[in-house]
């Protein structure tokens, strides 16, 4: 994969990861969504809709779609799509750092497997033309 193509794919992945983290911050501001039968759902939805994290997350998602389309115009989907797994790694590390989420040894092992898989896919080169 060319460096420019990888940069576009990585930008899409980073925007998607940022969106997830912002949505988590917004969700954390209202607590568990399905807890409490007496909760005023209208007020909860309104608070979420106006939360900067949720708004920022939605903007990141929208931009990431445009960037992802650009990436798919340049890279085989069989290479680009597995690259989204980098987002799992980024989100696990940042959730651990920003939100204090627990990352167990088993999760670290899974993250290592993901990284190895992404490297293998990225180095595989483009698929041979069909036909």
Secondary structure, DSSP 4 states (H G I P E B T S, - for coil): --HHHHHHHHHHHHHHHHHHHHHHHHHHTT--TT--TT--HHHHHHHHHH-HHHHHHHHHHHHHHHHHHHHHTTS-HHHHHHHTTHHHHHHHHHHHHHH-----HHHHHHHHHHHHHHHHHHHT-PPPPP-
